[in-house]
Every structure is written in C-alpha cells, then in structure tokens.
Amino acid sequence: MTGINQDDLGTQPVMRLVPSDEEKMLRDSVAQIAQSFGHSYFMRQVRERGSASELWGALGKQGFLGVCLPVEYGGGGQSLWTLMVVAEELAAAGCPMVPLVFSQAICGQLIAKYGTTEQKDAWLEGIASGKQRFSFAITEPDAGSNSHKISTVAEKVGDHWVLRGTKTFISGVENADQIVVVARTGQRADGRGLLSLFVVEPDAEGLQRQHIPTAVDVPEQQWTLFFEGVKVGPGRLIGAEHEGLRAVFDGLNPERILGAIQTIGIGRYALDKAVQYVRERNVWGVPIGAHQAVAHPLAKAKIELESARLLVQKACMLYDVGDPGVGEVANMAKYAAAEAGVHAIDQAIQVHGGNGVALEYGLTDMYWLARLIKIAPVSHEMVLNYVAEHTLGLPRSY
C-alpha cells in the first residue's frame, strides 16, 4: 500500500485521493491500538518519565513500526506513505509517537538506503520490530538551520574516527540503542563542510549528555550531547566518507513529512474533542455548537486541516517516487501543517472556555508539540526564505 496508483496515464504516478480498503484497515487497526492505551496512558508516561514502551511494543508486534522498511529485514516493504498513515492515526488518538520521526523515518531510511549489508543486518530488523530505537544528532548550538556550518568534527585516526563537538536538542537519547551523528570530516574550497554519518553507542567513552527541560509533553527527553574524543570504528560510517550531506537531506524530508502529519493528527484529536464538547455543553437552552461564533472557527479549522493534509500527502508521494521536487513541497507541507494544527488546537481550547486549560480535558498538554513544528525541524522563517528563493526566484535574503 503506497497511496499511489499507476494507471493508463503513462509512467507518471497518481496520488490516491480515495483511501484503499487496505489503507482504511491500517488506519482502523492503528487507531484501535492507540485508543486501547489512550491519551491518559500517554500523559502518565510523560509525567512518570516513562517511555511508552507498552504502546511501542504493541505497535512493533503488529508490524506497524517497520511498515516502510525492507521485507528481508522484517519490515513491511511498503513506502513512507504507510508510515505516515501510522503516525497520523497515533497522533489523532492522542498518542503522538515522536520516535517514528527520528528512529523509523530518518535513521531507518538512511540505513536502508545507504547502509552496508553488515549494517542492515545489525540494525534494520531491530528498528522494524521496535526492539531497537535510534536517535538522530544533527542540530548544534551555533549551526542552527545551516547544516554547512556543523562544527562537530570526525578526525580520521588509523582505521577509525574520533568525534569532538556538541549537539543540542537531540531527542530520545535516554532510550536509544544507537545514535546517528552528523559530523564534519573535511571542508570544501568555499568553506562549507564535507559531512559524514556515524552510528555511535549512547554510552560510548567520551560521550556526555545534559538534560534540557522543555514544555513539550512527550515521553522522549531532549539532550545536549558532548563528544569529547569519542572513538568510532570503520563499520559505523553510513555511506561514503564526505558524502553525508545528500544522505542527510534524504533523511530530513521524511522528518518534515512525518512531523507535519503528526501535527495534522494532533489537530484532528483536538477538533474531535472540541466538536464533542460543543455538542454536549448546553447554555441558554441550546448546545453552544449551535452558535456561529463557536461553530464557524471549528469549521474553519477543519478546512485548514484537510487542505494541509493534502499538501503533506503530496510531499509524501513525491518522496516515495523519488521526485527531486520533494524538498520544496515537504517544506510547504510542514509550514501548512503547523499553521493548521496549532490553529485547530487553539480553537479547541477556546471553545472549552475555562475547561480548555484544565488538564483533565487533554488539550493544553498537546499544544506545545503542535507549536514546536513551527520551529523544528526547520523554522517557519527558513521555509519562507526557501520558497521565496527557490520557488519564486527572488534574491537570496540570507
């Protein structure tokens, strides 16, 4: 199941607007698992510093964590579209599983595409089953959105590398079995870095970490990582030395797509709760949903979510068929999803009145994850810069 249909229009892919029976079954199955745990379970994991391992394990047991990974390594052999469906339904049930973004969509795709046979044998089956979780370390304190300025260095010493530098806002390190690290291994004539990808043990000698408290209510913690002479063996370089930039962007497009669809799912979750509430809340003799001042903002939020969802699906389709224009659309999709998702949850809070900020209604504890997508993995401002320059052909502004 890919969401893409090939018909008599030739070799051009056609995006399926009407879900197939297989996709409907997948959505229903994932939703049933997520709802059997529920948002209260998810938030209990957050507050008790759990890892939502029971939900993660249930998804892995049914094969939903490996849907887009190769069959020969225990995966479903499907596409990113299928993983997108899984991520959306989990978020729509109030259980947004962020590791799907960095473990499955980024690291799983990178290893499947660029890894050696030995690396695939070592890690892909574990990622597909959920028995291994990966973290992804690219962001640095001084590099921001400019990957060319990455300063974490991997120096070649004999047959291994030595990593030195700092990464920040790295997700899920506390539960990671491995960390994919982006490091500079050389420099081009114009001063931009030549990048390479390394798989590093989270307890490697010389690797220290510091917790970053945040307002985002998910089980996965944020960390600053300090690489102080961390040795990495030759079997842990993913792809060719100095050729990591292309692989990084192959991983960042799925990150944008999965982050966007999770935000759409959060918007769906919030809108469903809002609709139920305004149907039942009765003031002045009628449900408050009968008033246009309440109904119209929710209707607008629905339209925005559906519009953004189509753009996310388009980006996913372009990624799955290897279209070079995927970066442009993935950026636009991330932007649109953030706008729609944040607006939906904000309107849901608004129509609840004072109850909107009561934790028992499960809205404010979803807000910051949706709001985060305006900042990460790339900020709204950088998306607008990209579209202005690359889509509209305007002069570079930065």
C-alpha positions as CSV (number, residue, x, y, z in Angstrom):
1,M,0.0,0.0,0.0
2,T,1.6,3.3,-1.1
3,G,-1.2,5.7,-1.6
4,I,0.0,5.9,-5.2
5,N,-1.8,4.4,-8.2
6,Q,-0.2,3.7,-11.5
7,D,-2.8,3.7,-14.3
8,D,-3.1,4.3,-18.1
9,L,-1.8,7.9,-17.8
10,G,1.7,6.5,-18.5
11,T,4.6,6.4,-16.2
12,Q,3.5,9.4,-14.0
13,P,2.4,8.5,-10.5
14,V,-1.1,9.3,-9.5
15,M,-1.9,10.2,-5.9
16,R,-4.9,8.3,-4.4
17,L,-7.4,10.7,-3.0
18,V,-9.8,7.9,-2.0
19,P,-8.2,5.6,0.5
20,S,-7.9,2.0,-0.5
21,D,-9.6,-0.7,1.6
22,E,-6.1,-1.7,2.8
23,E,-5.3,1.8,4.0
24,K,-8.7,2.0,5.8
25,M,-7.9,-1.3,7.5
26,L,-4.5,0.0,8.5
27,R,-5.9,3.2,9.9
28,D,-8.5,1.4,11.9
29,S,-6.0,-1.1,13.3
30,V,-3.6,1.5,14.4
31,A,-6.4,3.7,15.9
32,Q,-7.7,0.7,17.8
33,I,-4.3,0.0,19.4
34,A,-3.7,3.7,20.2
35,Q,-7.2,4.1,21.7
36,S,-6.8,1.0,23.8
37,F,-4.0,2.8,25.6
38,G,-5.4,6.3,25.3
39,H,-4.2,9.8,25.9
40,S,-4.3,9.3,29.7
41,Y,-1.8,6.5,29.4
42,F,0.4,8.6,27.1
43,M,0.4,11.5,29.6
44,R,1.1,9.2,32.5
45,Q,4.2,8.1,30.7
46,V,5.2,11.8,30.3
47,R,4.7,12.6,33.9
48,E,6.3,9.5,35.3
49,R,9.2,9.7,32.9
50,G,8.2,6.5,31.2
51,S,8.9,5.6,27.6
52,A,5.5,4.4,26.4
53,S,7.2,1.1,25.8
54,E,4.0,-0.9,26.1
55,L,2.4,1.0,23.2
56,W,5.6,0.9,21.3
57,G,5.8,-2.8,21.8
58,A,2.2,-3.4,20.7
59,L,2.8,-1.5,17.5
60,G,6.0,-3.4,16.9
61,K,4.3,-6.8,17.5
62,Q,1.7,-6.0,14.8
63,G,4.4,-4.9,12.3
64,F,3.4,-1.2,12.3
65,L,6.8,0.1,13.2
66,G,8.5,-1.4,10.2
67,V,6.0,-0.8,7.5
68,C,8.3,1.2,5.3
69,L,11.4,-0.9,5.9
70,P,12.6,-3.8,3.6
71,V,10.9,-7.1,3.9
72,E,14.2,-9.0,4.2
73,Y,14.8,-7.2,7.4
74,G,11.5,-7.8,9.0
75,G,9.8,-4.8,7.5
76,G,6.6,-4.4,5.5
77,G,8.3,-3.4,2.3
78,Q,5.9,-0.5,1.9
79,S,6.6,3.2,1.5
80,L,6.8,6.3,3.7
81,W,3.1,6.8,2.9
82,T,2.3,3.8,5.0
83,L,4.4,5.1,7.9
84,M,2.7,8.4,7.5
85,V,-0.7,6.7,8.0
86,V,0.5,5.1,11.2
87,A,1.9,8.3,12.6
88,E,-1.3,10.3,11.8
89,E,-3.6,7.8,13.5
90,L,-1.5,7.6,16.6
91,A,-1.5,11.4,17.0
92,A,-5.2,11.6,16.2
93,A,-5.8,9.2,19.2
94,G,-3.8,11.5,21.5
95,C,-0.6,9.3,21.4
96,P,1.9,11.1,19.1
97,M,4.9,8.8,19.0
98,V,7.8,11.1,18.1
99,P,10.4,8.2,17.7
100,L,8.6,7.3,14.5
101,V,10.1,10.5,13.1
102,F,13.8,10.1,14.1
103,S,14.1,6.4,14.6
104,Q,12.0,5.0,11.8
105,A,11.7,7.8,9.2
106,I,15.2,9.2,9.5
107,C,17.6,6.6,10.8
108,G,15.7,3.6,9.3
109,Q,15.5,5.2,5.9
110,L,19.2,6.2,6.0
111,I,20.4,2.8,6.9
112,A,18.1,1.0,4.4
113,K,19.3,3.3,1.6
114,Y,23.0,3.9,2.4
115,G,24.0,1.2,4.9
116,T,26.2,-1.7,4.1
117,T,24.9,-5.2,4.2
118,E,26.5,-5.7,7.6
119,Q,24.9,-2.5,9.0
120,K,21.5,-3.5,7.7
121,D,21.9,-7.0,9.2
122,A,22.9,-5.4,12.6
123,W,20.2,-2.7,12.9
124,L,17.3,-2.8,10.5
125,E,15.5,-5.8,11.9
126,G,15.6,-4.2,15.4
127,I,14.3,-0.9,14.1
128,A,11.5,-2.7,12.2
129,S,10.4,-4.7,15.3
130,G,10.8,-1.8,17.7
131,K,13.3,-3.7,19.7
132,Q,16.0,-1.1,18.9
133,R,15.5,2.7,19.0
134,F,17.7,5.1,17.2
135,S,18.3,8.8,17.9
136,F,19.5,11.4,15.3
137,A,22.0,14.1,16.2
138,I,22.5,16.9,13.7
139,T,21.5,20.2,15.5
140,E,24.2,22.3,17.0
141,P,24.2,25.4,19.3
142,D,25.9,27.6,16.7
143,A,24.8,26.0,13.4
144,G,21.0,26.3,13.6
145,S,19.4,25.6,10.3
146,N,22.7,25.9,8.4
147,S,24.0,22.3,8.1
148,H,27.0,23.5,6.3
149,K,28.3,25.1,9.5
150,I,28.3,21.9,11.5
151,S,31.4,22.1,13.7
152,T,31.3,18.6,15.3
153,V,34.4,17.1,13.8
154,A,35.2,13.4,13.0
155,E,39.0,13.1,12.6
156,K,40.4,10.0,10.8
157,V,43.0,8.2,13.0
158,G,44.2,5.0,11.6
159,D,41.2,2.8,10.7
160,H,38.7,4.7,13.0
161,W,37.4,8.2,13.6
162,V,37.5,10.4,16.7
163,L,34.5,12.7,17.3
164,R,34.7,16.1,19.0
165,G,31.9,18.7,19.3
166,T,28.5,19.4,20.7
167,K,25.0,18.6,19.6
168,T,21.8,20.0,21.2
169,F,18.1,19.3,21.3
170,I,18.7,15.7,20.5
171,S,15.5,13.6,21.2
172,G,15.2,10.3,22.9
173,V,18.8,9.6,23.8
174,E,17.7,8.1,27.2
175,N,16.1,5.2,25.4
176,A,18.3,5.0,22.3
177,D,20.3,1.9,21.5
178,Q,22.3,3.8,18.9
179,I,22.7,7.5,17.8
180,V,23.3,8.5,14.2
181,V,25.6,11.5,14.3
182,V,26.3,14.0,11.5
183,A,29.9,15.3,11.7
184,R,32.3,17.3,9.6
185,T,35.1,15.2,8.0
186,G,36.5,17.8,5.7
187,Q,36.0,21.1,4.1
188,R,35.2,22.3,0.5
189,A,37.0,25.1,-1.2
190,D,34.2,27.5,-0.3
191,G,34.5,26.8,3.4
192,R,31.4,24.6,3.6
193,G,31.8,21.4,5.5
194,L,32.1,17.9,4.0
195,L,29.8,15.8,6.2
196,S,29.7,12.1,7.1
197,L,27.3,10.0,9.1
198,F,28.3,7.8,12.0
199,V,26.5,5.4,14.3
200,V,27.6,5.9,17.9
201,E,26.8,4.0,21.1
202,P,25.0,6.2,23.6
203,D,27.3,5.0,26.4
204,A,30.5,5.4,24.4
205,E,33.5,6.5,26.3
206,G,33.9,10.3,25.9
207,L,30.2,10.9,25.2
208,Q,28.5,13.0,27.9
209,R,24.9,14.3,27.9
210,Q,22.9,17.0,29.7
211,H,19.1,17.1,30.0
212,I,17.2,20.1,28.6
213,P,13.9,20.6,30.3
214,T,11.2,21.7,27.9
215,A,7.4,22.4,27.8
216,V,6.8,19.7,25.2
217,D,4.7,16.9,26.8
218,V,6.1,13.7,25.2
219,P,7.9,10.8,26.8
220,E,11.1,11.5,24.9
221,Q,13.5,13.9,26.6
222,Q,15.8,16.5,24.9
223,W,19.5,16.4,25.4
224,T,22.7,18.3,24.8
225,L,25.5,15.8,23.8
226,F,29.2,16.5,24.3
227,F,31.6,14.4,22.2
228,E,35.0,14.5,23.8
229,G,37.2,12.2,21.8
230,V,34.6,9.5,21.1
231,K,36.1,6.7,19.0
232,V,34.0,5.3,16.2
233,G,35.1,2.2,14.3
234,P,35.1,1.8,10.5
235,G,32.0,-0.3,10.4
236,R,29.9,2.6,11.8
237,L,30.3,5.0,8.9
238,I,27.0,5.1,6.9
239,G,27.6,5.7,3.2
240,A,30.7,7.2,1.8
241,E,33.0,9.5,3.7
242,H,32.4,13.2,2.9
243,E,29.1,12.3,1.1
244,G,26.8,12.6,4.1
245,L,25.1,15.9,3.0
246,R,23.0,14.2,0.4
247,A,22.0,11.4,2.8
248,V,21.2,14.0,5.5
249,F,18.7,15.7,3.2
250,D,17.2,12.3,2.2
251,G,16.5,11.9,5.9
252,L,15.3,15.4,6.6
253,N,12.5,15.2,4.0
254,P,10.9,12.3,5.8
255,E,11.4,14.2,9.1
256,R,9.4,17.2,7.7
257,I,6.7,14.9,6.3
258,L,6.3,12.8,9.5
259,G,6.4,15.9,11.7
260,A,3.8,17.6,9.6
261,I,1.4,14.6,9.6
262,Q,1.7,14.2,13.4
263,T,0.7,17.8,13.7
264,I,-2.3,17.2,11.5
265,G,-3.2,14.2,13.7
266,I,-2.9,16.4,16.8
267,G,-5.3,18.9,15.1
268,R,-7.7,16.1,14.4
269,Y,-7.5,14.9,18.0
270,A,-8.2,18.5,19.3
271,L,-11.0,19.1,16.8
272,D,-12.8,15.9,17.7
273,K,-12.7,16.8,21.4
274,A,-14.0,20.3,20.6
275,V,-16.9,19.0,18.5
276,Q,-17.9,16.6,21.2
277,Y,-17.8,19.2,23.8
278,V,-19.8,21.9,22.0
279,R,-22.5,19.3,21.1
280,E,-22.9,18.4,24.8
281,R,-22.3,21.8,26.5
282,N,-25.7,23.4,26.9
283,V,-26.1,27.0,27.8
284,W,-29.2,29.2,27.4
285,G,-31.2,26.1,26.3
286,V,-29.2,25.0,23.3
287,P,-25.8,23.3,22.7
288,I,-23.1,26.0,22.3
289,G,-22.2,24.4,19.0
290,A,-25.4,25.9,17.6
291,H,-23.9,29.4,17.8
292,Q,-22.0,30.5,14.7
293,A,-19.3,32.2,16.9
294,V,-18.5,28.7,18.2
295,A,-19.2,26.6,15.1
296,H,-17.5,28.7,12.4
297,P,-14.0,28.7,13.9
298,L,-14.2,24.9,14.2
299,A,-15.4,24.6,10.6
300,K,-12.5,26.8,9.5
301,A,-10.1,24.7,11.4
302,K,-11.4,21.6,9.7
303,I,-10.9,23.1,6.3
304,E,-7.4,24.2,7.1
305,L,-6.5,20.7,8.4
306,E,-7.8,19.0,5.3
307,S,-6.0,21.4,3.0
308,A,-2.7,21.0,4.8
309,R,-3.2,17.2,4.8
310,L,-3.4,17.1,1.0
311,L,-0.1,19.0,0.8
312,V,1.6,16.6,3.2
313,Q,0.3,13.7,1.2
314,K,1.6,15.2,-2.0
315,A,5.1,15.6,-0.4
316,C,5.0,12.0,0.8
317,M,4.1,10.8,-2.7
318,L,6.9,12.8,-4.3
319,Y,9.3,11.3,-1.7
320,D,8.1,7.8,-2.4
321,V,8.6,8.1,-6.2
322,G,12.0,9.8,-5.8
323,D,10.9,13.1,-7.3
324,P,13.6,15.8,-7.0
325,G,10.9,18.4,-6.1
326,V,10.1,16.8,-2.8
327,G,12.2,19.2,-0.7
328,E,10.1,22.2,-1.9
329,V,6.8,20.5,-1.2
330,A,7.9,19.0,2.1
331,N,8.8,22.4,3.4
332,M,5.5,23.9,2.3
333,A,3.7,20.9,3.8
334,K,5.5,21.4,7.1
335,Y,4.5,25.1,7.1
336,A,0.9,24.4,6.3
337,A,0.5,21.6,8.8
338,A,2.0,23.7,11.6
339,E,-0.4,26.6,10.9
340,A,-3.4,24.3,10.7
341,G,-2.6,22.1,13.6
342,V,-1.8,24.9,16.0
343,H,-4.9,26.8,15.0
344,A,-7.1,23.7,15.5
345,I,-5.8,23.1,19.0
346,D,-6.0,26.7,19.9
347,Q,-9.7,26.9,18.8
348,A,-10.4,23.7,20.7
349,I,-9.1,25.3,23.8
350,Q,-11.1,28.4,23.2
351,V,-14.5,26.7,22.8
352,H,-13.9,24.8,26.0
353,G,-13.6,28.1,27.9
354,G,-12.0,27.6,31.3
355,N,-12.1,23.9,30.8
356,G,-9.7,24.3,27.9
357,V,-6.8,24.8,30.4
358,A,-7.9,22.0,32.8
359,L,-5.6,19.1,32.4
360,E,-8.4,16.6,32.5
361,Y,-9.6,17.7,29.1
362,G,-6.3,16.8,27.5
363,L,-5.8,19.8,25.3
364,T,-3.1,22.1,26.7
365,D,-0.8,19.1,27.1
366,M,-0.8,18.6,23.3
367,Y,-0.3,22.2,22.4
368,W,3.4,22.5,22.7
369,L,4.2,19.5,20.5
370,A,2.0,21.1,17.8
371,R,3.6,24.5,18.3
372,L,7.1,23.0,18.1
373,I,6.5,22.2,14.4
374,K,6.6,26.0,13.7
375,I,10.2,25.9,14.9
376,A,11.5,22.4,14.1
377,P,12.9,20.7,12.2
378,V,13.1,23.9,10.2
379,S,11.6,27.3,11.3
380,H,8.7,29.0,9.5
381,E,11.1,31.8,8.6
382,M,13.5,29.5,6.8
383,V,10.7,27.8,4.9
384,L,9.6,31.2,3.7
385,N,13.2,32.0,2.7
386,Y,13.4,28.7,0.8
387,V,10.1,29.3,-1.1
388,A,10.9,32.9,-1.9
389,E,14.3,32.0,-3.3
390,H,13.8,28.6,-4.9
391,T,10.1,28.7,-5.9
392,L,9.5,32.3,-6.7
393,G,13.1,33.1,-7.9
394,L,13.6,36.0,-5.6
395,P,17.0,37.2,-4.5
396,R,18.6,35.2,-1.6
397,S,18.0,37.0,1.6
398,Y,20.4,35.4,4.0
